[in-house]
Amino acid sequence: MARLPDRYNSFSALRERETEGVDYRIHIEDRSSNVAVIAPHGGFIEPATSEIALAIAEERFCLYRFEGLDAARLHHELHVTSENFDEPIANGLVASSSVVVAVHGRADREDPLTSWIGGLDTALRDGIVRALRLNDFAAAARVKGEALAGASAGNICNRGQRQAGVQLEIPRSVRDILMNDAEKMKRYASAIRGAIDEFDRVLLSGEGL
């Protein structure tokens, strides 16, 4: 079944009809890090993406979550696509960050166990793919032209200081596994965090840039 189109084409439009604290909420943890982990479709919009983003960020990286609060609402009702996601707090955090990783959920469809890793930051993208595979999670790089590749310059993950970020598209089956297995959640998040740490070390040192 085809996914219904988003009800709102911007956060501004959403805010006019929805009530903060009732329909949605915004969490931000600014930890004075140059790394931001964001979940723009958190809560019940794309279930478990908030929790996965929290696990990746730990107490170290800046963290942003936009969360739908009603489990009964359909995905499209509060989903603002990444190219149009213009919530001001998210925009400010991303614009001040040199490394941006966005956590999303996708439908299982024909590939229920592979995390799709996209975005314009191809070095970090490939590092995350390698780290997940080394920890026994299926992962694949997405490139421009493929579905959910996160390759648009306007995608919120690509609006940071370097105009290039990473988008994780995690299938529902994997999200359910992680939510029901604390050890796997820890290992999944740690793999991604390790790849970010290595990339950030190189970025800050100027090696290979």
VOGU-3710 file (C-alpha; in Angstrom, 3 decimals, decimal comma):
1> marlpdryns> 0,000/0,000/0,000  1,386/3,415/-0,965  2,180/5,780/1,871  -0,187/8,704/2,241  1,297/12,143/1,486  2,348/14,299/4,403  -0,452/16,380/5,865  1,918/19,332/6,367  4,596/20,658/4,039  6,419/22,585/6,780
11> fsalrerete> 6,672/22,864/10,532  5,096/26,297/10,278  1,973/24,738/8,752  1,979/21,969/11,370  2,241/24,427/14,252  -0,865/26,270/13,079  -3,044/23,168/13,495  -1,304/21,069/16,160  -0,664/21,818/19,846  2,762/21,483/21,426
21> gvdyrihied> 2,615/19,293/24,529  -0,572/17,611/23,310  0,110/16,514/19,738  3,892/16,849/19,673  6,875/17,845/21,761  10,412/19,000/21,121  13,447/17,830/23,114  16,890/19,350/22,775  20,091/18,599/24,673  22,823/21,042/23,700
31> rssnvaviap> 26,013/19,489/25,030  28,454/21,926/23,410  29,472/19,222/20,946  30,128/19,798/17,252  28,145/16,585/16,636  24,335/16,625/16,507  22,163/13,505/16,483  18,600/14,278/15,449  15,312/12,378/15,238  12,956/14,674/13,295
41> hggfiepats> 10,221/12,008/13,170  10,465/10,685/16,710  7,925/9,494/19,228  5,043/7,700/17,524  5,745/9,141/14,065  8,572/6,679/13,367  8,628/4,521/16,522  11,949/3,888/18,309  13,863/6,556/16,393  13,857/8,771/19,499
51> eialaiaeer> 15,281/5,970/21,615  17,929/5,049/19,055  19,018/8,682/18,698  19,251/8,946/22,489  21,374/5,785/22,650  23,755/7,074/19,967  24,130/10,522/21,524  24,560/9,201/25,074  25,637/12,119/27,272  28,158/13,348/24,709
61> fclyrfegld> 26,608/14,524/21,461  23,966/17,201/21,029  20,533/15,610/20,699  17,314/16,821/19,076  14,002/14,972/18,919  10,684/16,030/17,426  8,119/13,564/18,771  4,528/12,730/17,949  2,637/11,998/21,172  -0,432/10,041/20,020
71> aarlhhelhv> 0,130/6,374/19,207  -3,163/6,199/17,315  -2,228/8,784/14,703  -1,024/7,718/11,277  2,544/8,349/10,111  1,675/11,057/7,584  -0,227/13,247/10,045  2,839/14,716/11,802  5,567/13,691/9,372  7,261/16,664/7,695
81> tsenfdepia> 9,673/15,336/5,095  13,349/16,024/5,737  13,680/18,491/2,858  10,865/20,596/4,346  11,608/20,160/8,050  12,084/23,746/9,186  11,452/23,626/12,937  13,534/26,576/14,252  15,230/24,791/17,169  16,352/21,967/14,881
91> nglvasssvv> 17,519/24,436/12,265  19,619/26,305/14,812  21,258/23,191/16,225  22,044/21,713/12,815  23,428/24,990/11,464  25,897/25,173/14,358  27,077/21,554/14,010  29,834/20,243/11,765  28,687/16,604/12,015  24,972/15,765/11,708
101> vavhgradre> 23,426/12,300/11,920  19,667/11,964/11,411  17,836/8,853/12,643  14,773/7,749/10,664  12,588/4,687/10,391  11,510/2,999/7,199  9,053/0,252/6,324  10,505/-3,267/6,097  9,237/-4,007/2,587  11,607/-6,399/0,792
111> dpltswiggl> 14,605/-5,692/3,041  13,601/-5,956/6,709  17,039/-6,263/8,311  19,283/-3,752/6,517  19,880/-0,244/7,806  20,192/2,094/4,844  22,862/4,739/5,402  22,730/7,805/3,166  23,469/11,520/3,147  26,065/13,685/1,441
121> dtalrdgivr> 28,783/12,967/4,010  29,997/9,896/2,155  33,082/9,303/4,336  31,064/9,140/7,546  28,310/7,219/5,766  30,781/4,523/4,728  32,375/4,483/8,181  29,007/3,822/9,798  28,250/1,050/7,301  31,578/-0,632/8,132
131> alrlndfaaa> 31,080/-0,251/11,882  27,595/-1,749/11,810  28,724/-4,689/9,687  31,653/-5,350/12,032  29,093/-5,596/14,834  26,938/-8,088/12,929  24,263/-5,680/11,737  23,270/-5,534/8,081  23,947/-2,115/6,589  24,161/-0,663/3,085
141> arvkgealag> 25,199/2,709/1,695  22,532/4,596/-0,259  23,592/6,794/-3,133  21,925/9,585/-5,067  19,074/8,264/-7,157  18,159/5,485/-4,728  15,165/5,664/-2,417  15,773/7,282/0,971  19,328/8,228/0,067  19,267/11,546/1,918
151> asagnicnrg> 21,197/13,080/-0,967  19,251/16,311/-1,361  21,157/19,441/-0,363  17,978/20,609/1,381  17,681/17,514/3,562  18,036/18,605/7,179  20,952/16,210/7,701  22,866/18,151/5,005  22,277/21,635/6,421  25,141/21,656/8,915
161> qrqagvqlei> 28,321/23,713/8,738  29,847/21,393/6,145  26,629/21,047/4,094  26,932/17,264/4,349  25,529/14,846/6,890  24,318/11,275/7,312  20,813/9,824/7,250  20,033/6,475/8,876  16,944/4,653/7,597  16,277/1,782/9,996
171> prsvrdilmn> 13,633/-0,828/9,110  10,801/-1,469/11,550  11,962/-5,034/12,264  15,407/-3,796/13,332  13,889/-1,051/15,457  11,678/-3,601/17,201  14,670/-5,880/17,815  16,692/-3,029/19,313  13,831/-1,942/21,567  13,434/-5,479/22,889
181> daekmkryas> 17,131/-6,288/23,345  19,131/-3,814/25,426  22,443/-5,468/24,545  21,798/-5,148/20,821  20,659/-1,548/21,233  23,874/-0,771/23,093  25,994/-2,508/20,436  24,175/-0,827/17,525  24,476/2,640/19,052  28,074/2,088/20,115
191> airgaidefd> 29,062/1,051/16,589  27,626/4,257/15,147  29,114/6,385/17,904  32,525/4,830/17,330  32,356/5,647/13,628  31,374/9,227/14,457  34,232/9,528/16,955  36,784/8,304/14,432  35,447/10,582/11,714  35,329/13,560/14,080
201> rvllsgegl> 38,914/12,948/15,184  40,083/13,052/11,583  37,909/16,076/10,854  39,229/18,074/13,789  42,851/17,121/13,115  42,621/17,917/9,404  44,037/14,519/8,443  43,094/13,513/4,930  40,946/16,614/4,362
//
